[in-house]
Amino acid sequence: MSAAATSGRFWFASPPPDVAVEIGGTQVTAVAIGDQGRSPVVTGHASEPLPPGLVAPSLNAVNVHDERALGEVVRTVLQRLGGWTRRIGLVLPDAVAKVSLVRFEKVPEKTQDLDQLIRWQVRKTAPFRIEDAQVSWQPGARVAEGGREFLVVMARTDVLQSYERACAAAGVHAGLVDLASFGQVNAVLAGDAGSRDWLLVSITADAGTLAVVRDEVLVFYRHRHTEGEADLPDLVHQTAMYHEDRLGGGGFARVVLAGASLLGPDDGERLRRALEARIGAPVHAVDFRSAAAIRDRIAAGPEILDALAAPVGLLLGERAAPRRAAGVAS
């Protein structure tokens, strides 16, 4: 594992892949990106549902209950995608990692000393032995008098390796690993999110992630389990108050909602309106097409945009590494 630089790469650095695979709790999705002129374009995508219980995303428990079976699903999706590649980017659920923002008033000059200081700091709150984890970090927002925040990601090594072995069983190497919400952030950044603070609200069937981005840097991150979409307006309101009171924010320029299609069109629209009413800012469904068009005869609906946002964001983020907000690698 190598330390991250401002490029946003985390657990290793190598040429960016053209194919990304997202493994969630309910399905596997693969995306391929190419070039059309000077612009990136999604050249193919495919998804396959997972058998119930095969993958159970978790921070501190077994995630993959049959690596070979998961590998067969990954292989099937890649075959449907067409073409062949040995190296892929891999997107994992937010639940597999602990993400922290750590602040130091004085930053050691040597990278090795800084790495040791970060590990010492996050050890205090790690839900597992730091020796059994992969820890990655990258510089975050600057603070007064030379201080700085750092975005730190921790995940159990055995959990990450279970996903990687499933990919290996499919005949591919997971050369880059990202979290779903990080990919979604980078998908938005690739389409130019502007300079004002904005909020990502990413939801799954049983969890939500909130991330505040300022000047292309994460300044707030929270992931928690939810009892349903009814919890989300309260969580978003709390985040908005924290943003105003503790982060010096003057309101969000916009809110990007990812995953609402899981609720169905009616419930998803009700959630979007409830969020707008609660925080007084426009809420838009995630849409990366200003950064990467989809080469498809059928117009992409909300389900497709939700499914592809994180893997597309991983691929676009690697193509524009200097402006990535976050990333994970192994």
C-alpha positions as CSV (number, residue, x, y, z in Angstrom):
1,M,0.0,0.0,0.0
2,S,1.4,3.4,-0.9
3,A,0.5,6.7,0.5
4,A,-1.8,9.0,-1.5
5,A,-0.7,12.2,-3.1
6,T,-2.9,15.1,-4.1
7,S,-3.9,13.1,-7.2
8,G,-6.3,11.3,-4.9
9,R,-5.0,7.8,-5.6
10,F,-4.9,5.6,-2.6
11,W,-3.5,2.1,-2.3
12,F,-1.4,2.0,-5.5
13,A,-0.6,4.0,-8.6
14,S,-0.6,2.6,-12.1
15,P,-2.0,3.5,-15.6
16,P,-5.7,4.1,-15.4
17,P,-8.0,1.2,-16.5
18,D,-10.6,1.5,-19.2
19,V,-13.1,-0.9,-17.5
20,A,-14.5,-0.6,-14.0
21,V,-16.6,-3.2,-12.0
22,E,-18.8,-2.3,-9.1
23,I,-19.7,-5.0,-6.7
24,G,-22.6,-4.1,-4.5
25,G,-24.8,-6.1,-2.1
26,T,-27.4,-6.9,-4.8
27,Q,-25.7,-6.7,-8.2
28,V,-22.5,-6.4,-10.2
29,T,-22.1,-3.7,-12.8
30,A,-19.3,-3.3,-15.4
31,V,-18.6,-0.2,-17.4
32,A,-16.1,0.5,-20.3
33,I,-15.0,3.9,-21.3
34,G,-13.3,5.0,-24.6
35,D,-12.7,8.2,-26.4
36,Q,-14.9,10.0,-29.0
37,G,-12.7,12.7,-30.4
38,R,-11.4,14.5,-27.3
39,S,-14.3,13.4,-25.0
40,P,-14.7,10.3,-22.9
41,V,-17.7,8.1,-23.8
42,V,-19.2,5.1,-22.2
43,T,-18.8,2.4,-24.8
44,G,-20.5,-0.4,-23.0
45,H,-22.2,-1.4,-19.7
46,A,-23.7,-4.5,-18.2
47,S,-25.3,-5.5,-14.9
48,E,-26.1,-8.8,-13.3
49,P,-28.1,-9.4,-10.1
50,L,-26.5,-11.3,-7.2
51,P,-28.1,-14.2,-5.4
52,P,-29.3,-13.1,-2.0
53,G,-26.7,-13.3,0.7
54,L,-23.7,-13.9,-1.6
55,V,-22.3,-10.4,-0.8
56,A,-23.0,-8.7,2.6
57,P,-21.1,-5.4,2.7
58,S,-19.8,-4.8,6.2
59,L,-16.9,-3.0,7.9
60,N,-16.0,-5.8,10.4
61,A,-17.4,-9.1,9.2
62,V,-17.2,-11.5,6.3
63,N,-18.4,-9.8,3.1
64,V,-18.1,-12.4,0.3
65,H,-19.6,-15.7,1.3
66,D,-18.6,-17.6,-1.9
67,E,-15.7,-16.1,-3.8
68,R,-15.9,-18.5,-6.7
69,A,-19.6,-17.8,-7.2
70,L,-19.0,-14.1,-7.1
71,G,-16.2,-14.5,-9.6
72,E,-18.6,-16.3,-12.0
73,V,-21.0,-13.3,-11.8
74,V,-18.1,-10.9,-12.5
75,R,-17.0,-13.0,-15.4
76,T,-20.5,-13.1,-16.8
77,V,-20.8,-9.3,-16.6
78,L,-17.5,-8.7,-18.3
79,Q,-18.4,-11.1,-21.1
80,R,-21.6,-9.2,-21.7
81,L,-19.6,-6.0,-21.8
82,G,-17.6,-7.4,-24.7
83,G,-13.9,-7.2,-25.4
84,W,-11.3,-8.3,-22.8
85,T,-9.1,-6.8,-20.3
86,R,-6.8,-8.1,-17.6
87,R,-6.9,-5.1,-15.3
88,I,-10.0,-3.4,-14.0
89,G,-11.0,-0.7,-11.5
90,L,-13.1,-2.0,-8.7
91,V,-15.8,-0.1,-6.9
92,L,-16.9,-1.4,-3.4
93,P,-19.7,-0.4,-1.1
94,D,-19.1,2.4,1.3
95,A,-19.8,0.0,4.2
96,V,-16.5,-1.8,3.7
97,A,-14.3,1.1,4.9
98,K,-14.1,3.6,7.7
99,V,-13.5,7.1,6.3
100,S,-12.2,9.9,8.6
101,L,-11.0,13.5,8.3
102,V,-8.0,14.0,10.5
103,R,-6.6,17.5,11.2
104,F,-3.1,18.4,12.3
105,E,-2.0,21.9,13.3
106,K,1.6,21.1,12.3
107,V,2.3,18.7,9.5
108,P,5.6,16.7,9.5
109,E,7.8,17.5,6.5
110,K,8.7,13.8,5.8
111,T,6.1,11.6,4.3
112,Q,7.1,8.7,6.4
113,D,6.7,10.7,9.6
114,L,3.3,11.9,8.4
115,D,2.2,8.4,7.6
116,Q,3.1,7.2,11.1
117,L,1.4,10.2,12.7
118,I,-1.8,9.5,10.7
119,R,-1.8,5.8,11.7
120,W,-1.2,6.7,15.3
121,Q,-4.2,9.1,15.2
122,V,-6.7,6.8,13.5
123,R,-5.6,3.8,15.6
124,K,-7.6,5.3,18.5
125,T,-11.0,4.9,16.7
126,A,-10.3,1.9,14.4
127,P,-12.9,-0.8,14.9
128,F,-10.2,-3.4,14.2
129,R,-6.5,-3.9,14.7
130,I,-4.6,-1.4,12.6
131,E,-2.1,-4.2,11.8
132,D,-4.9,-6.1,10.1
133,A,-6.0,-3.2,8.0
134,Q,-5.0,-1.2,4.9
135,V,-4.7,2.5,5.7
136,S,-4.6,5.1,3.0
137,W,-4.7,8.9,3.1
138,Q,-4.5,12.0,1.0
139,P,-4.2,15.7,1.7
140,G,-7.5,17.5,2.3
141,A,-8.4,21.1,3.1
142,R,-5.8,23.5,4.4
143,V,-6.3,25.1,7.8
144,A,-5.0,28.2,9.5
145,E,-1.3,28.7,10.1
146,G,0.0,25.8,8.0
147,G,-2.2,23.1,9.3
148,R,-4.0,20.6,7.1
149,E,-6.8,18.0,7.1
150,F,-6.2,14.5,5.7
151,L,-8.8,12.2,4.3
152,V,-8.0,8.7,5.7
153,V,-9.5,5.4,4.6
154,M,-9.2,2.2,6.6
155,A,-10.4,-1.3,5.6
156,R,-9.7,-4.8,6.8
157,T,-7.2,-6.4,4.6
158,D,-9.0,-9.7,4.5
159,V,-12.2,-8.0,3.5
160,L,-10.5,-6.3,0.6
161,Q,-8.7,-9.5,-0.4
162,S,-12.0,-11.4,-0.6
163,Y,-13.3,-9.1,-3.3
164,E,-9.9,-9.2,-5.1
165,R,-9.8,-13.0,-5.1
166,A,-13.3,-13.0,-6.6
167,C,-12.1,-10.8,-9.4
168,A,-9.0,-13.1,-9.8
169,A,-11.4,-16.0,-10.2
170,A,-13.0,-14.2,-13.0
171,G,-9.6,-13.8,-14.7
172,V,-9.0,-10.1,-14.0
173,H,-6.9,-8.1,-11.6
174,A,-8.4,-5.3,-9.5
175,G,-5.6,-2.8,-10.1
176,L,-7.5,0.1,-8.5
177,V,-10.1,0.1,-5.7
178,D,-12.5,2.9,-4.9
179,L,-15.6,3.4,-2.7
180,A,-18.9,4.0,-4.4
181,S,-19.4,7.4,-2.9
182,F,-15.9,8.5,-4.0
183,G,-16.7,7.4,-7.5
184,Q,-19.9,9.4,-7.4
185,V,-18.1,12.5,-6.2
186,N,-15.6,12.2,-9.0
187,A,-18.4,11.7,-11.6
188,V,-19.8,15.0,-10.5
189,L,-16.4,16.7,-10.4
190,A,-15.7,15.5,-13.9
191,G,-18.8,17.4,-15.1
192,D,-17.6,20.6,-13.3
193,A,-19.3,21.0,-10.0
194,G,-18.4,24.7,-9.7
195,S,-16.5,26.4,-6.9
196,R,-19.2,26.6,-4.3
197,D,-19.8,24.0,-1.6
198,W,-22.1,21.1,-2.7
199,L,-23.5,18.0,-1.0
200,L,-23.7,14.4,-2.3
201,V,-26.4,12.2,-0.8
202,S,-25.8,8.6,-1.8
203,I,-28.3,6.0,-0.7
204,T,-28.5,2.2,-0.8
205,A,-31.2,-0.1,0.5
206,D,-30.1,0.1,4.1
207,A,-27.5,3.0,4.3
208,G,-26.7,6.5,3.3
209,T,-23.6,8.5,2.7
210,L,-23.3,12.3,3.0
211,A,-20.3,14.1,1.6
212,V,-19.6,17.8,1.4
213,V,-17.2,19.0,-1.3
214,R,-15.5,22.4,-1.3
215,D,-13.1,23.4,-4.0
216,E,-13.0,19.8,-5.2
217,V,-11.9,18.6,-1.7
218,L,-14.0,16.6,0.7
219,V,-14.6,18.5,3.9
220,F,-17.3,16.3,5.5
221,Y,-18.1,12.6,5.2
222,R,-20.6,10.5,7.0
223,H,-21.8,7.0,6.3
224,R,-24.5,5.3,8.5
225,H,-27.2,2.7,8.3
226,T,-30.8,4.0,7.9
227,E,-34.2,2.6,8.6
228,G,-35.4,3.9,5.2
229,E,-35.7,7.1,3.2
230,A,-37.7,8.7,6.0
231,D,-34.4,9.1,7.9
232,L,-32.6,10.9,5.2
233,P,-34.2,14.4,5.4
234,D,-33.2,14.6,9.1
235,L,-29.6,13.4,8.3
236,V,-29.3,16.0,5.5
237,H,-30.7,18.7,7.7
238,Q,-28.2,17.9,10.4
239,T,-25.4,18.0,7.9
240,A,-26.6,21.3,6.6
241,M,-26.5,22.7,10.1
242,Y,-23.0,21.3,10.7
243,H,-21.9,22.8,7.4
244,E,-23.2,26.2,8.4
245,D,-22.1,26.2,12.1
246,R,-18.8,24.3,12.0
247,L,-17.5,24.6,8.4
248,G,-18.4,28.2,7.7
249,G,-20.7,27.3,4.9
250,G,-23.3,29.7,3.5
251,G,-25.6,27.0,2.2
252,F,-25.1,24.4,-0.6
253,A,-25.0,25.5,-4.2
254,R,-26.7,22.2,-4.9
255,V,-27.4,18.7,-3.7
256,V,-26.7,15.6,-5.8
257,L,-28.8,12.6,-5.0
258,A,-27.5,9.2,-6.0
259,G,-29.4,5.9,-5.7
260,A,-33.0,7.3,-5.5
261,S,-34.0,5.0,-8.4
262,L,-33.9,2.2,-5.9
263,L,-37.0,3.6,-4.3
264,G,-39.0,3.7,-7.5
265,P,-40.0,6.8,-9.5
266,D,-42.7,8.0,-7.1
267,D,-40.9,7.5,-3.8
268,G,-37.6,8.8,-5.3
269,E,-39.3,12.0,-6.4
270,R,-40.9,12.4,-3.0
271,L,-37.5,12.0,-1.4
272,R,-36.0,14.6,-3.7
273,R,-38.7,17.1,-2.9
274,A,-38.5,16.4,0.8
275,L,-34.7,17.1,0.7
276,E,-35.3,20.4,-1.2
277,A,-37.9,21.5,1.3
278,R,-35.7,20.6,4.3
279,I,-32.5,22.4,3.3
280,G,-33.7,25.0,0.7
281,A,-31.3,24.0,-2.1
282,P,-32.0,22.4,-5.5
283,V,-31.6,18.6,-5.5
284,H,-30.6,16.9,-8.7
285,A,-30.3,13.3,-9.6
286,V,-26.7,12.2,-10.3
287,D,-25.9,12.6,-14.0
288,F,-22.4,12.2,-15.4
289,R,-23.4,12.6,-19.1
290,S,-21.9,16.1,-19.4
291,A,-18.5,14.4,-18.7
292,A,-19.0,11.1,-20.5
293,A,-21.8,10.5,-23.0
294,I,-23.4,7.0,-23.2
295,R,-23.1,5.3,-26.5
296,D,-26.5,3.6,-26.5
297,R,-29.5,3.7,-28.8
298,I,-31.8,3.8,-25.7
299,A,-31.9,7.0,-23.6
300,A,-30.4,6.4,-20.2
301,G,-33.0,6.4,-17.4
302,P,-32.5,7.1,-13.7
303,E,-31.7,3.4,-13.0
304,I,-28.9,3.4,-15.5
305,L,-27.4,6.7,-14.4
306,D,-27.5,5.5,-10.7
307,A,-26.0,2.1,-11.6
308,L,-23.1,3.6,-13.7
309,A,-22.2,6.7,-11.7
310,A,-19.7,5.2,-9.3
311,P,-17.7,3.1,-11.9
312,V,-17.8,5.9,-14.4
313,G,-16.6,8.3,-11.8
314,L,-13.7,6.0,-10.9
315,L,-12.6,5.9,-14.6
316,L,-13.0,9.6,-15.1
317,G,-11.3,10.4,-11.9
318,E,-8.2,8.4,-12.9
319,R,-8.1,10.2,-16.3
320,A,-8.1,13.5,-14.5
321,A,-6.2,12.4,-11.4
322,P,-5.0,15.9,-10.3
323,R,-8.5,17.0,-9.5
324,R,-9.9,13.8,-7.9
325,A,-11.6,14.4,-4.6
326,A,-10.9,10.9,-3.2
327,G,-10.1,7.4,-4.1
328,V,-9.1,4.0,-2.8
329,A,-6.6,1.6,-4.1
330,S,-5.1,-1.8,-3.3
